[in-house]
Amino acid sequence: MIKKLLFCCIGLLAVAPVWGDTAASNSEKLRTRVQCARERVYILYELFDVNIPAEQKKEYKLSSKCGGRMYKAPAWFGPELERMEKNKVVYVPDEKTTYSEVDLWRQAFANVNLYLDRADQSLNPEQPIVLSRLVREYVGNRVNLVATLDRLNKDLLRGGQLVVMKDSMEGRARSMLATLELINNEFFSTIESFSSPLSQRDKKYHQAVKAVALLSNHLFSQFFAAPLPTQNPDLSKLRTTRADRFFTLLLIVLGALFAGLFVYSLINIKRDDILRAYGDYRAKSEAWAEDFNRQFITIDVKYIVLAAICLCGLFGLFIGWNIGGFMGVFAFLVCLIIGGYIGVRLPASVLESLKRSRGVRINKQLMDALILLSNSLRSGMDIVQGFELVSRDMLPPIADEFGLVVKNYQLGTPFEQALDGLTERVESRMLAYVVKAIIIQRQVGGNLTVIFARLVENIREESKLEEKLQAMTAQQKIQSIVVSIMPFVMMGVMFVFNPTQMLSFYTSFIGIFVFMFCCIWIFIGMMILRKMGDIRV
């Protein structure tokens, strides 16, 4: 153990100088970046100095560590500088001075330059830092920059004409002001970094300084970049000739023809598989129709399938119409495919849900039916007459089921087989017990009244237990309902307050993806909460 500790200590001592060198190297790189940014901002500061003759502003050269590149004052800048100098925009009563537009820009560049100078000094390892003083200087920097930006962003009404300083420098002022706003935000991040925990202070401070240096370089590039076009484009260059339109139409027709041939060939290749799948689904449809009839519901399965496809198609048409273009067509086709999948799966789900709900309703009537059967047996009737009494005196659905058993028996079906058909139609565990008890009694004998009495007692106790479980799991069920409904309710509320923005988002590709993603996870959460409260007795 001691040897392991010694080896760890030796390893740490060996790696520590490397860590120190890496940190020092990163700090030196950041300092170089800050110095280069300061050089560029100082060039802007001198360019906006009206006291320097134009001859001295022809060329500016960066230092060798910053690339050594030469910059010349743009040809447009001389007349623009004269105009901006004549544009007096702010009068300060305390100083009894009127500032021109050029003065405001120089103040902004001076604040950025001063910030970069202080950041350069703070990154110098040979110079001590007084933290409180540095914070005060940065706060003063930001206050001055905020005041300058507020003045530059104001539109003035002079002599009945609107003076917009954001349109200066052939439109470059707009983008440069936006960059200065970002620099102002990083000024605040710099001040905020000093109140961070000691372990994170240097990291956050360096990140803020690096961001200001990058934005300062971008500000310099925006000044020397070409302005945005202010003239309307030449629409004659965008016009299409009749030959262009004919060629485009020909390509569309050929594309549609090739797509149709591809689909036709694919259908021919998979023809046997498609016919087999269609035959299987048709057989399933006939079986589903028969199962619906067994539930005393007459319905054509194709209407369920077509309804699902039509609803999804209408939804896809609405989404595709709002999106437009190729993505709109793609969204429509995706909705149609989803509708087809749902339509194929829906009949089985509807049938299962109907059987389950019908079984629950029969379970609630089963205890009264058993009491009636038991009383009929005590009065001297046989089991078939007892079934007739239940079908006559009780309400559907148990009256329909017991009546169907009696009709099948009267038509020649053995009573045991008719009872088996009852258990196939109805999903009820207790009803299956009753049928098994009747069949066993008819085969080996026994007292059905005693059996029915015990079954009634079991059903009564089970119903009490189920009610208790429902009360205990009510919270999970309500949570599943809230999880599934509340997001859509909130989306509806947001649609009411801001319909334009919500509609533009949810008809975009990202909005549709987000909506589908959220629906999937809402469904998963709802199923998990429902399973947490699903306890079978």
C-alpha positions in Angstrom: 0.0 0.0 0.0 2.8 2.4 0.9 4.6 1.6 -2.4 1.4 2.5 -4.3 1.1 5.8 -2.5 4.7 6.6 -3.3 4.2 5.8 -7.0 1.1 8.1 -7.1 3.0 11.0 -5.4 5.9 10.6 -7.9 3.4 10.6 -10.8 1.7 13.7 -9.6 5.0 15.5 -9.1 5.9 14.5 -12.7 2.6 15.7 -14.2 2.3 18.9 -12.1 4.8 20.9 -14.2 3.0 19.9 -17.4 -0.3 21.1 -16.0 1.3 24.4 -15.0 2.9 24.8 -18.4 -0.4 24.1 -20.1 -2.2 26.7 -18.0 0.5 29.3 -18.6 0.4 28.5 -22.3 -3.3 29.0 -22.5 -3.1 32.3 -20.6 -0.3 33.5 -22.9 -2.4 32.7 -26.0 -5.4 34.5 -24.5 -3.2 37.5 -23.8 -1.9 37.6 -27.4 -5.4 37.4 -28.7 -6.5 40.3 -26.4 -3.5 42.4 -27.6 -4.3 41.8 -31.3 -8.0 42.7 -30.7 -6.9 45.9 -28.9 -4.7 46.8 -31.9 -7.6 46.5 -34.3 -10.0 48.5 -32.0 -7.3 51.2 -31.7 -7.2 51.4 -35.5 -10.9 52.1 -35.5 -10.5 54.7 -32.7 -7.8 56.6 -34.8 -9.8 56.3 -38.0 -12.7 58.2 -36.3 -10.4 60.9 -35.0 -11.2 64.0 -37.0 -8.1 65.8 -35.7 -5.7 63.4 -37.5 -5.1 64.5 -41.1 -6.5 62.2 -43.8 -2.9 61.6 -45.1 -2.0 59.8 -41.9 -5.0 57.5 -42.1 -4.0 55.9 -45.4 -2.3 52.8 -44.0 -2.3 50.9 -40.7 -0.2 47.9 -40.0 -0.7 45.2 -37.3 2.2 43.9 -35.3 4.0 40.8 -36.4 2.4 38.6 -33.8 -1.1 39.7 -35.1 -0.3 38.8 -38.7 1.4 42.1 -39.8 -1.4 42.8 -42.3 -1.8 46.3 -43.8 -5.1 48.1 -43.7 -6.1 51.2 -45.7 -8.9 53.6 -44.9 -11.8 52.9 -47.3 -12.5 55.3 -50.0 -16.1 55.9 -48.8 -14.9 56.7 -45.3 -13.6 60.3 -45.8 -16.9 61.9 -47.0 -18.9 59.8 -44.5 -16.6 61.0 -41.6 -17.2 64.6 -42.6 -21.0 64.1 -42.7 -21.0 62.3 -39.3 -18.9 65.0 -37.7 -21.4 67.7 -38.8 -24.3 65.6 -37.4 -24.5 67.0 -33.8 -26.7 64.6 -31.9 -26.2 64.9 -28.1 -25.9 68.0 -25.8 -24.6 67.3 -22.3 -25.5 70.2 -20.0 -23.0 69.2 -17.2 -20.1 69.4 -19.7 -21.7 72.1 -21.8 -20.6 70.1 -24.8 -22.4 68.9 -27.9 -21.3 65.6 -29.2 -21.4 64.6 -32.9 -22.0 61.1 -34.2 -18.3 60.6 -34.7 -17.7 61.4 -31.0 -20.2 58.8 -29.9 -18.5 56.1 -32.0 -15.1 57.1 -30.7 -16.4 56.8 -27.1 -17.7 53.3 -27.9 -14.3 52.2 -29.4 -12.5 53.9 -26.5 -14.5 51.9 -23.9 -13.8 48.6 -25.7 -10.1 49.5 -26.1 -9.9 50.4 -22.4 -11.5 47.1 -21.4 -9.0 45.1 -23.6 -6.1 47.1 -22.0 -7.3 46.2 -18.5 -7.8 42.6 -19.5 -4.2 42.5 -21.0 -2.8 43.9 -17.7 -4.8 41.4 -15.6 -3.4 38.5 -17.7 0.2 39.7 -17.1 1.7 37.3 -14.5 4.3 39.8 -13.5 1.9 42.5 -12.5 -0.1 42.3 -9.3 -3.9 42.6 -9.4 -6.1 44.6 -7.0 -9.4 42.8 -7.4 -11.7 45.5 -6.0 -10.1 48.1 -8.2 -10.4 45.9 -11.3 -14.1 45.3 -10.7 -14.7 49.1 -10.3 -13.0 49.8 -13.5 -14.9 47.2 -15.4 -18.2 48.5 -14.0 -17.3 52.0 -15.1 -16.5 50.6 -18.6 -19.9 49.0 -18.9 -21.8 52.1 -17.6 -20.1 54.3 -20.2 -20.6 51.8 -23.0 -24.3 51.4 -22.1 -24.8 55.2 -22.2 -23.0 55.5 -25.6 -25.0 52.7 -27.2 -28.2 54.2 -25.9 -27.4 57.5 -27.6 -26.4 55.7 -30.9 -29.6 53.7 -31.0 -31.8 56.8 -30.7 -33.6 58.1 -33.8 -33.7 61.9 -33.9 -36.3 64.2 -35.6 -34.5 67.3 -37.0 -36.2 69.9 -39.2 -39.0 67.5 -40.0 -36.6 64.8 -41.1 -35.8 61.6 -39.3 -32.1 61.1 -38.5 -31.3 57.4 -38.1 -27.7 56.9 -36.9 -28.0 53.1 -37.4 -27.9 53.8 -41.2 -24.5 55.4 -41.1 -21.4 54.1 -42.8 -23.5 52.8 -45.8 -25.5 50.5 -43.4 -22.5 49.0 -41.6 -23.6 50.8 -38.4 -26.5 48.4 -37.8 -24.3 45.3 -37.7 -21.6 47.1 -35.7 -24.1 48.3 -33.1 -25.4 44.7 -32.8 -21.8 43.5 -32.2 -21.3 46.3 -29.6 -24.5 45.1 -27.8 -23.0 41.6 -27.6 -19.7 43.1 -26.3 -21.8 45.0 -23.6 -23.3 41.7 -22.5 -19.8 40.2 -22.2 -18.8 43.2 -20.1 -21.6 42.2 -17.7 -20.4 38.5 -17.8 -16.9 39.8 -16.8 -18.2 41.6 -13.8 -20.4 38.6 -12.9 -17.4 36.3 -13.0 -15.9 37.9 -10.0 -18.8 36.9 -7.8 -18.5 33.2 -8.9 -17.0 30.5 -6.7 -13.2 30.7 -6.5 -12.8 27.4 -8.4 -14.8 28.8 -11.3 -13.7 32.4 -11.2 -10.7 32.2 -13.5 -12.5 30.0 -16.1 -15.5 32.3 -16.4 -13.3 35.5 -16.4 -11.1 34.1 -19.2 -14.2 33.0 -21.2 -15.7 36.5 -21.0 -12.4 38.2 -22.0 -12.0 35.7 -24.9 -15.5 36.5 -26.1 -14.9 40.3 -26.0 -11.6 39.8 -28.0 -13.5 37.7 -30.7 -16.3 40.2 -30.9 -13.8 43.1 -31.2 -12.1 41.4 -34.1 -15.6 40.9 -35.7 -16.4 44.6 -35.1 -13.2 45.5 -37.0 -14.1 43.1 -39.9 -17.6 44.6 -40.1 -16.1 48.1 -40.7 -13.9 47.0 -43.6 -16.5 44.6 -45.1 -18.7 45.4 -48.1 -22.0 46.9 -47.2 -25.3 45.2 -47.6 -27.0 45.9 -51.0 -29.6 48.6 -50.7 -30.9 48.5 -54.3 -33.6 46.1 -55.5 -32.3 43.1 -57.4 -32.6 43.0 -61.2 -35.7 40.9 -61.7 -35.1 40.6 -65.5 -32.2 38.2 -64.6 -34.7 36.0 -62.7 -37.2 35.7 -65.5 -37.7 32.4 -67.2 -38.2 31.9 -70.9 -40.8 29.6 -72.5 -38.0 27.1 -73.2 -37.0 27.0 -69.6 -40.6 26.4 -68.5 -41.0 23.6 -71.1 -37.7 22.0 -70.0 -38.8 22.1 -66.3 -42.2 20.6 -67.2 -40.5 17.9 -69.3 -38.3 17.0 -66.3 -41.3 16.8 -64.0 -43.2 14.6 -66.4 -40.2 12.3 -66.9 -39.6 12.1 -63.2 -43.3 11.2 -62.5 -43.1 8.6 -65.3 -40.0 7.0 -63.9 -41.4 7.0 -60.4 -44.6 5.4 -61.7 -42.6 2.7 -63.6 -40.5 2.0 -60.5 -43.7 1.6 -58.4 -45.3 -0.6 -61.1 -42.3 -2.8 -61.4 -41.9 -3.1 -57.6 -45.6 -4.1 -57.3 -45.1 -6.7 -60.1 -42.1 -8.2 -58.3 -43.9 -8.3 -55.0 -47.3 -9.2 -56.5 -47.6 -12.6 -54.9 -46.6 -11.3 -51.5 -49.1 -8.4 -51.8 -51.9 -10.7 -52.9 -51.1 -13.1 -50.0 -51.0 -10.2 -47.5 -54.3 -8.9 -48.9 -55.9 -12.3 -48.6 -54.7 -12.7 -45.0 -56.0 -9.3 -44.0 -59.3 -10.0 -45.7 -59.6 -13.3 -43.7 -58.8 -11.3 -40.6 -61.4 -8.7 -41.5 -64.1 -11.5 -41.8 -63.0 -12.9 -38.5 -63.2 -9.4 -36.9 -66.6 -8.8 -38.4 -67.8 -12.1 -36.9 -66.3 -11.2 -33.5 -68.1 -7.8 -33.7 -71.3 -9.7 -34.3 -70.6 -11.9 -31.3 -70.5 -8.7 -29.3 -73.9 -7.8 -30.7 -72.4 -5.0 -32.8 -72.9 -4.9 -36.6 -70.1 -2.9 -38.2 -68.1 -3.1 -41.4 -64.4 -3.2 -40.6 -63.4 -1.2 -43.7 -65.2 1.8 -42.3 -62.9 1.8 -39.3 -59.8 1.5 -41.6 -61.0 4.2 -43.9 -62.0 6.6 -41.1 -58.4 6.3 -39.6 -56.8 6.9 -43.0 -59.1 9.9 -43.8 -58.5 11.6 -40.5 -54.8 11.2 -40.7 -54.9 12.3 -44.4 -56.9 15.5 -43.5 -54.4 16.3 -40.7 -51.5 15.7 -43.1 -53.2 17.9 -45.7 -53.4 20.7 -43.2 -49.8 20.3 -42.1 -48.5 20.0 -45.7 -50.5 23.0 -46.9 -49.0 25.2 -44.2 -45.5 23.9 -44.7 -45.6 23.9 -48.5 -43.0 22.7 -51.0 -41.4 19.3 -50.9 -41.5 19.1 -47.1 -45.3 19.6 -47.2 -45.7 16.7 -49.6 -43.4 14.6 -47.5 -45.4 15.4 -44.3 -48.7 14.6 -46.1 -47.3 11.2 -47.2 -46.0 10.4 -43.8 -49.4 11.2 -42.2 -51.0 8.9 -44.8 -48.6 6.1 -44.0 -49.3 6.5 -40.3 -53.0 6.6 -41.0 -52.8 3.3 -42.9 -50.8 1.7 -40.1 -53.3 2.9 -37.5 -56.2 1.8 -39.7 -54.8 -1.7 -40.1 -54.3 -2.1 -36.3 -57.4 -0.2 -35.2 -60.1 -3.0 -35.6 -58.3 -5.4 -33.4 -57.8 -2.7 -30.7 -61.4 -1.6 -30.9 -62.6 -5.2 -30.6 -60.4 -5.8 -27.7 -61.6 -2.7 -25.9 -65.3 -3.6 -26.6 -64.7 -7.2 -25.2 -63.0 -5.8 -22.1 -65.7 -3.2 -21.4 -68.5 -5.8 -22.0 -66.8 -8.2 -19.7 -66.7 -5.6 -16.9 -70.4 -4.9 -17.4 -71.2 -8.6 -17.2 -69.1 -9.0 -14.1 -71.2 -6.4 -12.4 -74.4 -8.3 -13.3 -73.0 -11.8 -12.6 -73.8 -11.9 -8.9 -77.4 -11.1 -9.4 -77.6 -13.7 -12.2 -76.1 -16.4 -10.0 -78.6 -15.6 -7.2 -81.4 -15.8 -9.8 -80.0 -19.1 -11.1 -79.7 -20.5 -7.6 -83.3 -19.5 -6.7 -84.6 -21.1 -9.9 -82.7 -24.4 -9.1 -84.2 -24.4 -5.6 -87.7 -24.0 -7.0 -87.3 -27.1 -9.1 -86.2 -25.7 -12.5 -83.3 -27.2 -14.4 -80.2 -25.1 -15.5 -81.6 -24.4 -19.0 -84.8 -22.9 -17.5 -82.7 -20.9 -15.1 -80.7 -19.4 -18.1 -84.1 -18.6 -19.8 -85.2 -16.9 -16.6 -82.0 -14.8 -16.5 -82.3 -13.8 -20.2 -85.9 -12.7 -19.6 -85.7 -10.9 -16.3 -82.3 -9.2 -16.4 -80.9 -6.4 -18.5 -78.3 -6.6 -21.3 -75.5 -7.5 -21.8 -75.8 -10.6 -19.6 -79.4 -11.1 -20.7 -78.3 -11.2 -24.4 -75.5 -13.6 -23.6 -77.6 -16.0 -21.6 -80.4 -15.8 -24.2 -77.9 -16.7 -27.0 -76.8 -19.8 -25.0 -80.5 -20.9 -24.7 -81.1 -20.2 -28.5 -78.1 -22.3 -29.5 -79.2 -25.1 -27.2 -82.7 -25.0 -28.7 -81.3 -25.1 -32.2 -79.5 -28.4 -31.4 -76.1 -27.4 -30.0 -75.1 -29.3 -26.9 -75.5 -27.2 -23.8 -71.8 -27.6 -22.8 -70.7 -26.4 -26.3 -73.1 -23.5 -26.0 -71.5 -22.6 -22.7 -68.0 -22.8 -24.2 -69.2 -20.2 -26.8 -70.2 -18.0 -24.0 -66.7 -18.0 -22.5 -65.2 -17.3 -25.9 -67.4 -14.2 -26.4 -67.0 -12.7 -23.0 -63.7 -11.9 -21.2 -64.7 -12.6 -17.6 -62.8 -14.8 -15.2 -65.7 -15.3 -12.8 -68.1 -16.2 -15.7 -65.5 -18.8 -16.8 -65.6 -20.3 -13.3 -69.4 -20.4 -13.4 -69.3 -22.2 -16.8 -66.7 -24.7 -15.6 -68.7 -25.4 -12.5 -71.9 -26.1 -14.6 -70.1 -28.3 -17.0 -68.4 -30.3 -14.2 -71.7 -30.7 -12.4 -73.5 -32.0 -15.6 -70.7 -34.5 -16.0 -70.1 -35.8 -12.5 -73.0 -34.4 -10.5 -73.1 -32.1 -7.5 -75.2 -29.4 -5.8 -75.2 -26.4 -8.1 -77.0 -24.2 -5.5 -74.1 -24.6 -3.0 -71.6 -23.9 -5.7 -73.4 -20.8 -6.8 -73.7 -19.6 -3.2 -69.9 -19.9 -2.9 -69.3 -18.1 -6.2 -71.6 -15.3 -5.1 -69.6 -14.9 -1.9 -66.3 -14.9 -3.8 -67.6 -12.3 -6.3 -68.8 -10.1 -3.4 -65.4 -10.3 -1.7 -63.6 -9.7 -4.9 -65.7 -6.7 -5.7 -64.9 -5.2 -2.3 -61.2 -5.8 -2.9 -61.3 -4.3 -6.3 -63.1 -1.2 -5.0 -60.4 -0.8 -2.3 -57.7 -1.2 -5.0 -59.4 1.4 -7.2 -59.4 3.8 -4.3 -55.7 3.2 -3.6 -54.6 3.5 -7.2 -56.8 6.5 -8.1 -53.9 8.8 -7.8 -51.9 7.0 -10.4 -54.8 7.0 -12.8 -55.4 10.7 -12.3 -51.7 11.3 -12.9 -51.8 9.4 -16.1 -54.8 11.5 -17.3 -53.1 14.7 -16.3 -49.8 13.7 -18.0 -51.7 12.9 -21.2 -54.0 16.0 -21.3 -52.2 18.9 -19.7 -49.5 19.4 -22.4 -52.2 19.7 -25.0 -54.2 22.0 -22.8 -51.2 24.3 -22.3 -50.5 24.1 -26.1 -54.1 25.2 -26.7 -53.8 28.1 -24.3 -50.6 29.2 -26.0 -52.4 29.0 -29.3 -55.1 31.3 -28.0 -52.6 33.9 -26.8 -50.1 33.7 -29.6 -51.7 31.8 -32.5 -49.4 33.2 -35.3 -46.1 32.1 -33.7 -47.5 28.8 -32.5 -48.9 28.0 -35.9 -45.6 28.9 -37.7 -43.6 26.7 -35.3 -45.9 23.7 -35.3 -46.2 23.7 -39.1 -42.4 23.7 -39.6 -40.3 20.6 -39.8 -38.7 21.1 -36.4 -42.1 21.8 -34.8 -43.6 18.6 -36.3 -40.6 16.6 -35.1 -40.9 18.1 -31.6 -44.7 17.4 -31.5 -44.2 13.8 -32.5 -41.3 13.3 -30.1 -43.4 14.8 -27.2 -46.4 12.7 -28.1 -44.4 9.5 -28.0 -42.9 10.3 -24.6 -46.2 11.5 -23.2 -47.7 8.1 -24.3 -44.8 6.2 -22.6 -45.3 8.2 -19.4 -49.0 7.6 -19.4 -48.5 3.8 -19.9 -45.9 3.7 -17.1 -48.2 5.5 -14.7 -51.2 3.3 -15.7 -49.1 0.1 -15.2 -48.1 1.3 -11.8 -51.8 1.4 -10.8 -52.8 -1.8 -12.7 -53.2 -4.5 -10.1 -55.1 -7.6 -11.0 -57.1 -9.4 -8.3 
